[in-house]
Structures are given as C-alpha cells and as structure tokens.
Amino acid sequence: MGESTMGQAVLKHTKMTGEEYLAWEAEQIEKHDFVNGEVYAMAGAEAGHVTTSLNVAMALRQHLVGSPCRTFIADMKVQAHESSSYFYPDVVVTCSDADRASPLIKREPRLIVEVLSPSTAAYDLGEKFAQYRRIASLQELAFIDINSRRCDVYRRAADGLWLLHPFDAGQDVTLASVELTLSAATLFAEVDE
C-alpha cells in the first residue's frame, strides 16, 4: 500500500485490476478514482466547487430535456480506457444508448466538465486530462477555474487534435458539443468571491 498524493487524491492501494477496483469500490463509502492499477481516495469539495458544478449540471439538464442526452454530476463513474481508468467527473453528459442502459458506469461521454480548485488542478489538468483524451466519444472537456473565473474548453477537431478555446472572466462559455452557451452569471451564480 502506498501513501503518495496526486492533488488532493491520496493513493490508497496499488496494482488492482479494473475488475478488482469495481468490486472493491462498490463497498466503499468514499469515492475513489482508478488510474492504471492504482486507487486514489478523492477529497471532499468546497462550497464554491459544488455550487459551480451544480450550476453547470442544472443548465445542461434543462437545455437537454427532450433530447437523448443525459447529465450526471459527481457520483457517476466514467470509464476512460478499457478497464485501466475510472473517474468521477464533476459533470458528464452522454448521449449514448449504451450508456443509457448502464446504470453505474458511463463509457461514451460527449462532454466532461471539471471544476478546478488549488488542491485538484494539477491532477485534473494532468493525469485526468490525459486519460479523458483517450475516450473516443468525447468531443469536449471544460475546465472551470473558480478563483480566476476563467474557463478553458478543449474541443476535439476533425483530425483528432484537441484545440483550446479559452474564455476569460466575465465571458460567456460556449459548449459546442451540446450547443449551449452559459453566461458567467449563470456559471458562477451564488459562488462567493
């Protein structure tokens, strides 16, 4: 057993298989990410993080009503690559029939949103970002920085490369994968300065 850290994610066990992780995780009270055989305990989030995640999820859910797409928040696992990586994104949208039939794990997300905090930014923008980019169905990744009120949206181009679309503080944020534009006021509603 190791005890290293990845952002605020603490390495709990080493060298599990994907199947062992899923069986073990089903019995845990706390959430854990799984990256290449290693399990990381996820720390709880602060109010601004949770509120921003909820603002995004509510806007997405309302926008996608009546479509085949579904929005999930925080407790839904996403499988990033075969059985080597599982994560709990802050917000995930999937429009997949296969995902609709899978109540515990989403494998074909269209959009993933991560809300950054000082303790998680390195992990989210590092290993998680690298793993997420391997998901064939994923069209867009949004990283929201609460402190700076900026949002970096990465979109997969036709050639497979990920292109950065930065949105500065106060700007509306466009999520092209679901055809939604979020105002800064909506994005950060009730988030304390």
C-alpha positions as CSV (number, residue, x, y, z in Angstrom):
1,M,0.0,0.0,0.0
2,G,1.3,3.4,-1.0
3,E,0.6,6.8,0.6
4,S,1.6,9.4,-2.1
5,T,-0.6,12.2,-3.2
6,M,-2.0,13.4,-6.6
7,G,-3.5,16.8,-5.9
8,Q,-5.8,16.0,-3.0
9,A,-6.2,12.5,-4.3
10,V,-4.4,10.1,-1.9
11,L,-3.0,6.8,-3.2
12,K,-4.7,4.1,-1.2
13,H,-3.9,0.8,-2.8
14,T,-1.6,-0.3,-5.7
15,K,-1.9,-2.7,-8.5
16,M,-5.6,-3.7,-8.6
17,T,-7.2,-4.8,-11.8
18,G,-10.2,-2.9,-13.2
19,E,-12.5,-5.8,-12.1
20,E,-11.0,-5.8,-8.5
21,Y,-11.4,-2.0,-8.3
22,L,-15.1,-2.1,-9.4
23,A,-15.9,-4.8,-6.8
24,W,-13.9,-3.0,-4.1
25,E,-15.3,0.5,-4.9
26,A,-18.9,-0.8,-4.7
27,E,-18.3,-1.5,-1.0
28,Q,-16.7,1.9,-0.2
29,I,-18.3,4.9,1.5
30,E,-15.9,7.4,-0.1
31,K,-15.3,7.8,-3.8
32,H,-12.0,6.7,-5.4
33,D,-10.5,7.3,-8.9
34,F,-8.7,4.4,-10.5
35,V,-5.7,5.1,-12.8
36,N,-3.6,2.4,-14.3
37,G,-4.0,-0.1,-11.5
38,E,-3.8,2.4,-8.6
39,V,-6.7,3.7,-6.4
40,Y,-6.9,7.3,-5.2
41,A,-9.2,8.5,-2.5
42,M,-11.0,11.7,-3.5
43,A,-11.2,14.5,-1.0
44,G,-14.5,16.4,-0.4
45,A,-15.1,19.6,-2.3
46,E,-15.6,23.2,-1.0
47,A,-18.9,25.0,-1.4
48,G,-17.8,27.1,-4.5
49,H,-16.7,23.9,-6.3
50,V,-20.0,22.1,-5.6
51,T,-22.1,25.2,-6.4
52,T,-20.4,25.7,-9.7
53,S,-20.7,22.0,-10.6
54,L,-24.4,22.2,-9.8
55,N,-24.9,25.4,-11.8
56,V,-23.4,23.7,-14.9
57,A,-25.3,20.5,-14.4
58,M,-28.6,22.3,-13.9
59,A,-28.1,24.4,-17.1
60,L,-27.1,21.3,-19.1
61,R,-30.1,19.3,-17.8
62,Q,-32.6,22.0,-18.6
63,H,-31.1,22.6,-22.0
64,L,-31.0,18.8,-22.9
65,V,-34.6,18.0,-21.8
66,G,-36.3,16.0,-24.5
67,S,-33.0,15.0,-26.2
68,P,-31.3,11.6,-26.0
69,C,-28.6,13.2,-23.8
70,R,-28.4,12.9,-20.0
71,T,-26.4,14.9,-17.5
72,F,-24.8,13.4,-14.4
73,I,-23.0,15.1,-11.5
74,A,-20.2,14.0,-9.2
75,D,-21.2,10.4,-8.3
76,M,-21.3,8.9,-11.8
77,K,-18.2,6.8,-12.8
78,V,-16.7,7.3,-16.3
79,Q,-14.5,4.6,-17.7
80,A,-11.7,6.4,-19.5
81,H,-9.9,3.5,-21.2
82,E,-10.9,-0.2,-21.3
83,S,-10.5,-1.3,-17.6
84,S,-7.4,0.8,-16.8
85,S,-9.0,4.0,-15.6
86,Y,-12.3,5.1,-13.9
87,F,-13.1,8.7,-12.7
88,Y,-15.8,10.7,-11.1
89,P,-16.1,13.9,-13.2
90,D,-17.8,16.9,-11.7
91,V,-20.3,16.9,-14.6
92,V,-20.7,14.5,-17.5
93,V,-23.0,14.4,-20.5
94,T,-23.7,11.3,-22.5
95,C,-26.0,10.9,-25.5
96,S,-25.3,7.1,-25.9
97,D,-27.9,4.4,-26.0
98,A,-25.3,2.0,-24.4
99,D,-24.7,4.5,-21.6
100,R,-28.4,4.8,-21.0
101,A,-28.5,1.1,-20.4
102,S,-25.6,1.2,-18.0
103,P,-26.7,2.5,-14.6
104,L,-23.3,2.6,-12.8
105,I,-20.6,3.4,-15.4
106,K,-20.7,5.7,-18.5
107,R,-18.3,4.7,-21.3
108,E,-19.3,7.1,-24.1
109,P,-19.4,10.6,-22.7
110,R,-19.8,13.6,-25.1
111,L,-18.8,16.3,-22.6
112,I,-16.9,16.3,-19.3
113,V,-16.7,19.3,-17.0
114,E,-14.1,19.6,-14.2
115,V,-14.2,22.4,-11.7
116,L,-10.7,23.2,-10.6
117,S,-9.5,24.1,-7.1
118,P,-6.0,24.8,-6.0
119,S,-5.8,21.3,-4.4
120,T,-7.1,19.4,-7.5
121,A,-5.9,21.5,-10.5
122,A,-2.6,19.6,-11.1
123,Y,-4.4,16.2,-11.0
124,D,-7.4,17.4,-13.2
125,L,-5.2,19.1,-15.8
126,G,-2.5,16.3,-15.7
127,E,-3.4,12.6,-15.4
128,K,-7.2,13.0,-15.6
129,F,-6.9,15.2,-18.8
130,A,-4.5,12.7,-20.4
131,Q,-6.9,9.8,-19.6
132,Y,-10.0,11.6,-20.7
133,R,-8.5,12.4,-24.1
134,R,-8.4,8.7,-24.8
135,I,-12.2,8.4,-24.8
136,A,-13.2,8.1,-28.4
137,S,-16.7,9.5,-28.0
138,L,-15.6,12.6,-26.0
139,Q,-16.0,15.8,-28.0
140,E,-15.3,18.4,-25.4
141,L,-13.6,18.9,-22.0
142,A,-14.2,22.1,-19.9
143,F,-12.0,23.1,-17.0
144,I,-13.5,25.8,-14.9
145,D,-11.3,27.8,-12.5
146,I,-13.3,29.3,-9.7
147,N,-10.6,31.6,-8.4
148,S,-9.9,33.3,-11.7
149,R,-13.5,32.9,-13.1
150,R,-11.9,31.6,-16.3
151,C,-12.9,28.5,-18.3
152,D,-10.7,26.5,-20.7
153,V,-12.7,24.4,-23.1
154,Y,-10.9,21.8,-25.2
155,R,-12.6,20.5,-28.3
156,R,-11.6,17.6,-30.4
157,A,-11.1,18.7,-34.0
158,A,-11.9,16.6,-37.1
159,D,-8.2,15.5,-37.2
160,G,-8.4,14.2,-33.6
161,L,-6.3,17.0,-32.1
162,W,-7.6,18.9,-29.0
163,L,-7.9,22.6,-29.5
164,L,-8.1,25.1,-26.7
165,H,-11.0,27.6,-26.6
166,P,-10.3,29.9,-23.6
167,F,-13.0,32.0,-22.0
168,D,-11.9,34.9,-19.7
169,A,-13.6,36.1,-16.6
170,G,-17.0,37.6,-17.4
171,Q,-17.2,36.0,-20.8
172,D,-20.0,33.6,-21.8
173,V,-18.8,30.0,-22.2
174,T,-19.8,28.0,-25.3
175,L,-20.1,24.3,-25.0
176,A,-20.3,23.4,-28.7
177,S,-20.7,19.6,-28.1
178,V,-24.2,20.2,-26.7
179,E,-24.9,23.6,-28.4
180,L,-25.1,25.6,-25.1
181,T,-23.8,28.9,-24.1
182,L,-23.5,29.7,-20.4
183,S,-23.3,33.2,-19.1
184,A,-20.7,33.9,-16.5
185,A,-23.6,35.0,-14.2
186,T,-25.2,31.5,-14.6
187,L,-21.9,29.7,-14.3
188,F,-20.9,31.4,-11.0
189,A,-24.4,32.1,-9.5
190,E,-24.2,32.0,-5.7
191,V,-20.5,31.3,-5.7
192,D,-18.8,33.6,-3.1
193,E,-15.9,35.7,-4.2
